[in-house]
Amino acid sequence: MLAAERVELPVLPVRIEYDADVDTLYLCFKEGVAPTHSEDDAENGLVYDYRGKELIGIEILDASQE
C-alpha cells in the first residue's frame, strides 16, 4: 500500500523528510515543536505525534512498500 493511501493530510504547511536508511517518511506540521506523546497505528504502519491534543507530525513506516 502506498504512503499516500494510508493517511489523509490536513491542508496546512508541511515539511516532508524521507530517511532511506530505515524507509520512513515524516510529515511535520509544526516547526520547532517537540511532541508530548505519540500514538502508533501498527496495523497501518503509522506513528502520530501530538503536542497536547494537536497533531504535529506523522511518521510513515516502510514508506516505499506497496
Chimera marker file (.cmm) of the C-alpha trace (Angstrom):
<marker_set name="trace">
<marker id="1" x="0.000" y="0.000" z="0.000" r="1" g="1" b="0" radius="0.5"/>
<marker id="2" x="1.376" y="3.422" z="-0.934" r="1" g="1" b="0" radius="0.5"/>
<marker id="3" x="2.047" y="6.005" z="1.784" r="1" g="1" b="0" radius="0.5"/>
<marker id="4" x="-0.391" y="8.439" z="0.162" r="1" g="1" b="0" radius="0.5"/>
<marker id="5" x="-3.170" y="5.877" z="0.557" r="1" g="1" b="0" radius="0.5"/>
<marker id="6" x="-2.517" y="5.329" z="4.286" r="1" g="1" b="0" radius="0.5"/>
<marker id="7" x="-3.014" y="8.820" z="5.683" r="1" g="1" b="0" radius="0.5"/>
<marker id="8" x="-5.176" y="11.855" z="4.908" r="1" g="1" b="0" radius="0.5"/>
<marker id="9" x="-3.137" y="15.044" z="5.152" r="1" g="1" b="0" radius="0.5"/>
<marker id="10" x="-4.512" y="18.260" z="6.631" r="1" g="1" b="0" radius="0.5"/>
<marker id="11" x="-4.489" y="21.377" z="4.459" r="1" g="1" b="0" radius="0.5"/>
<marker id="12" x="-1.621" y="23.354" z="6.022" r="1" g="1" b="0" radius="0.5"/>
<marker id="13" x="2.101" y="23.897" z="5.547" r="1" g="1" b="0" radius="0.5"/>
<marker id="14" x="4.028" y="20.650" z="5.829" r="1" g="1" b="0" radius="0.5"/>
<marker id="15" x="7.708" y="19.696" z="5.792" r="1" g="1" b="0" radius="0.5"/>
<marker id="16" x="8.427" y="16.236" z="4.416" r="1" g="1" b="0" radius="0.5"/>
<marker id="17" x="11.530" y="14.225" z="5.317" r="1" g="1" b="0" radius="0.5"/>
<marker id="18" x="12.434" y="10.795" z="3.937" r="1" g="1" b="0" radius="0.5"/>
<marker id="19" x="15.052" y="8.569" z="5.594" r="1" g="1" b="0" radius="0.5"/>
<marker id="20" x="16.106" y="5.922" z="3.079" r="1" g="1" b="0" radius="0.5"/>
<marker id="21" x="18.189" y="4.041" z="5.672" r="1" g="1" b="0" radius="0.5"/>
<marker id="22" x="15.058" y="2.998" z="7.562" r="1" g="1" b="0" radius="0.5"/>
<marker id="23" x="12.472" y="3.694" z="4.821" r="1" g="1" b="0" radius="0.5"/>
<marker id="24" x="10.418" y="6.179" z="6.838" r="1" g="1" b="0" radius="0.5"/>
<marker id="25" x="8.641" y="9.300" z="5.698" r="1" g="1" b="0" radius="0.5"/>
<marker id="26" x="7.976" y="12.040" z="8.268" r="1" g="1" b="0" radius="0.5"/>
<marker id="27" x="5.360" y="14.741" z="7.749" r="1" g="1" b="0" radius="0.5"/>
<marker id="28" x="5.931" y="17.698" z="10.072" r="1" g="1" b="0" radius="0.5"/>
<marker id="29" x="3.072" y="20.160" z="10.581" r="1" g="1" b="0" radius="0.5"/>
<marker id="30" x="4.699" y="22.342" z="13.282" r="1" g="1" b="0" radius="0.5"/>
<marker id="31" x="8.322" y="23.522" z="13.085" r="1" g="1" b="0" radius="0.5"/>
<marker id="32" x="10.396" y="23.616" z="16.266" r="1" g="1" b="0" radius="0.5"/>
<marker id="33" x="7.768" y="21.936" z="18.423" r="1" g="1" b="0" radius="0.5"/>
<marker id="34" x="8.559" y="18.698" z="20.250" r="1" g="1" b="0" radius="0.5"/>
<marker id="35" x="5.796" y="16.138" z="20.704" r="1" g="1" b="0" radius="0.5"/>
<marker id="36" x="4.451" y="15.461" z="24.182" r="1" g="1" b="0" radius="0.5"/>
<marker id="37" x="3.305" y="11.977" z="23.198" r="1" g="1" b="0" radius="0.5"/>
<marker id="38" x="2.918" y="9.611" z="20.261" r="1" g="1" b="0" radius="0.5"/>
<marker id="39" x="0.309" y="7.058" z="19.258" r="1" g="1" b="0" radius="0.5"/>
<marker id="40" x="1.026" y="4.250" z="16.857" r="1" g="1" b="0" radius="0.5"/>
<marker id="41" x="-1.202" y="2.507" z="14.394" r="1" g="1" b="0" radius="0.5"/>
<marker id="42" x="0.916" y="-0.611" z="13.854" r="1" g="1" b="0" radius="0.5"/>
<marker id="43" x="-1.621" y="-2.191" z="11.512" r="1" g="1" b="0" radius="0.5"/>
<marker id="44" x="-1.176" y="0.663" z="9.022" r="1" g="1" b="0" radius="0.5"/>
<marker id="45" x="2.485" y="1.445" z="9.779" r="1" g="1" b="0" radius="0.5"/>
<marker id="46" x="1.832" y="4.934" z="11.148" r="1" g="1" b="0" radius="0.5"/>
<marker id="47" x="3.010" y="6.877" z="14.198" r="1" g="1" b="0" radius="0.5"/>
<marker id="48" x="1.149" y="10.067" z="15.144" r="1" g="1" b="0" radius="0.5"/>
<marker id="49" x="2.997" y="12.757" z="17.130" r="1" g="1" b="0" radius="0.5"/>
<marker id="50" x="0.991" y="15.147" z="19.298" r="1" g="1" b="0" radius="0.5"/>
<marker id="51" x="1.696" y="18.282" z="21.288" r="1" g="1" b="0" radius="0.5"/>
<marker id="52" x="-1.115" y="18.121" z="23.799" r="1" g="1" b="0" radius="0.5"/>
<marker id="53" x="-4.167" y="17.369" z="21.645" r="1" g="1" b="0" radius="0.5"/>
<marker id="54" x="-2.711" y="18.924" z="18.476" r="1" g="1" b="0" radius="0.5"/>
<marker id="55" x="-1.351" y="16.631" z="15.750" r="1" g="1" b="0" radius="0.5"/>
<marker id="56" x="2.116" y="17.939" z="14.861" r="1" g="1" b="0" radius="0.5"/>
<marker id="57" x="3.545" y="15.102" z="12.780" r="1" g="1" b="0" radius="0.5"/>
<marker id="58" x="3.042" y="11.699" z="11.204" r="1" g="1" b="0" radius="0.5"/>
<marker id="59" x="5.708" y="9.078" z="10.601" r="1" g="1" b="0" radius="0.5"/>
<marker id="60" x="5.010" y="6.547" z="7.872" r="1" g="1" b="0" radius="0.5"/>
<marker id="61" x="6.939" y="3.309" z="8.357" r="1" g="1" b="0" radius="0.5"/>
<marker id="62" x="8.033" y="1.248" z="5.359" r="1" g="1" b="0" radius="0.5"/>
<marker id="63" x="7.059" y="4.222" z="3.201" r="1" g="1" b="0" radius="0.5"/>
<marker id="64" x="8.125" y="2.738" z="-0.127" r="1" g="1" b="0" radius="0.5"/>
<marker id="65" x="6.238" y="-0.551" z="0.330" r="1" g="1" b="0" radius="0.5"/>
<marker id="66" x="3.338" y="-1.231" z="-1.995" r="1" g="1" b="0" radius="0.5"/>
<link id1="1" id2="2" r="1" g="1" b="0" radius="0.2"/>
<link id1="2" id2="3" r="1" g="1" b="0" radius="0.2"/>
<link id1="3" id2="4" r="1" g="1" b="0" radius="0.2"/>
<link id1="4" id2="5" r="1" g="1" b="0" radius="0.2"/>
<link id1="5" id2="6" r="1" g="1" b="0" radius="0.2"/>
<link id1="6" id2="7" r="1" g="1" b="0" radius="0.2"/>
<link id1="7" id2="8" r="1" g="1" b="0" radius="0.2"/>
<link id1="8" id2="9" r="1" g="1" b="0" radius="0.2"/>
<link id1="9" id2="10" r="1" g="1" b="0" radius="0.2"/>
<link id1="10" id2="11" r="1" g="1" b="0" radius="0.2"/>
<link id1="11" id2="12" r="1" g="1" b="0" radius="0.2"/>
<link id1="12" id2="13" r="1" g="1" b="0" radius="0.2"/>
<link id1="13" id2="14" r="1" g="1" b="0" radius="0.2"/>
<link id1="14" id2="15" r="1" g="1" b="0" radius="0.2"/>
<link id1="15" id2="16" r="1" g="1" b="0" radius="0.2"/>
<link id1="16" id2="17" r="1" g="1" b="0" radius="0.2"/>
<link id1="17" id2="18" r="1" g="1" b="0" radius="0.2"/>
<link id1="18" id2="19" r="1" g="1" b="0" radius="0.2"/>
<link id1="19" id2="20" r="1" g="1" b="0" radius="0.2"/>
<link id1="20" id2="21" r="1" g="1" b="0" radius="0.2"/>
<link id1="21" id2="22" r="1" g="1" b="0" radius="0.2"/>
<link id1="22" id2="23" r="1" g="1" b="0" radius="0.2"/>
<link id1="23" id2="24" r="1" g="1" b="0" radius="0.2"/>
<link id1="24" id2="25" r="1" g="1" b="0" radius="0.2"/>
<link id1="25" id2="26" r="1" g="1" b="0" radius="0.2"/>
<link id1="26" id2="27" r="1" g="1" b="0" radius="0.2"/>
<link id1="27" id2="28" r="1" g="1" b="0" radius="0.2"/>
<link id1="28" id2="29" r="1" g="1" b="0" radius="0.2"/>
<link id1="29" id2="30" r="1" g="1" b="0" radius="0.2"/>
<link id1="30" id2="31" r="1" g="1" b="0" radius="0.2"/>
<link id1="31" id2="32" r="1" g="1" b="0" radius="0.2"/>
<link id1="32" id2="33" r="1" g="1" b="0" radius="0.2"/>
<link id1="33" id2="34" r="1" g="1" b="0" radius="0.2"/>
<link id1="34" id2="35" r="1" g="1" b="0" radius="0.2"/>
<link id1="35" id2="36" r="1" g="1" b="0" radius="0.2"/>
<link id1="36" id2="37" r="1" g="1" b="0" radius="0.2"/>
<link id1="37" id2="38" r="1" g="1" b="0" radius="0.2"/>
<link id1="38" id2="39" r="1" g="1" b="0" radius="0.2"/>
<link id1="39" id2="40" r="1" g="1" b="0" radius="0.2"/>
<link id1="40" id2="41" r="1" g="1" b="0" radius="0.2"/>
<link id1="41" id2="42" r="1" g="1" b="0" radius="0.2"/>
<link id1="42" id2="43" r="1" g="1" b="0" radius="0.2"/>
<link id1="43" id2="44" r="1" g="1" b="0" radius="0.2"/>
<link id1="44" id2="45" r="1" g="1" b="0" radius="0.2"/>
<link id1="45" id2="46" r="1" g="1" b="0" radius="0.2"/>
<link id1="46" id2="47" r="1" g="1" b="0" radius="0.2"/>
<link id1="47" id2="48" r="1" g="1" b="0" radius="0.2"/>
<link id1="48" id2="49" r="1" g="1" b="0" radius="0.2"/>
<link id1="49" id2="50" r="1" g="1" b="0" radius="0.2"/>
<link id1="50" id2="51" r="1" g="1" b="0" radius="0.2"/>
<link id1="51" id2="52" r="1" g="1" b="0" radius="0.2"/>
<link id1="52" id2="53" r="1" g="1" b="0" radius="0.2"/>
<link id1="53" id2="54" r="1" g="1" b="0" radius="0.2"/>
<link id1="54" id2="55" r="1" g="1" b="0" radius="0.2"/>
<link id1="55" id2="56" r="1" g="1" b="0" radius="0.2"/>
<link id1="56" id2="57" r="1" g="1" b="0" radius="0.2"/>
<link id1="57" id2="58" r="1" g="1" b="0" radius="0.2"/>
<link id1="58" id2="59" r="1" g="1" b="0" radius="0.2"/>
<link id1="59" id2="60" r="1" g="1" b="0" radius="0.2"/>
<link id1="60" id2="61" r="1" g="1" b="0" radius="0.2"/>
<link id1="61" id2="62" r="1" g="1" b="0" radius="0.2"/>
<link id1="62" id2="63" r="1" g="1" b="0" radius="0.2"/>
<link id1="63" id2="64" r="1" g="1" b="0" radius="0.2"/>
<link id1="64" id2="65" r="1" g="1" b="0" radius="0.2"/>
<link id1="65" id2="66" r="1" g="1" b="0" radius="0.2"/>
</marker_set>
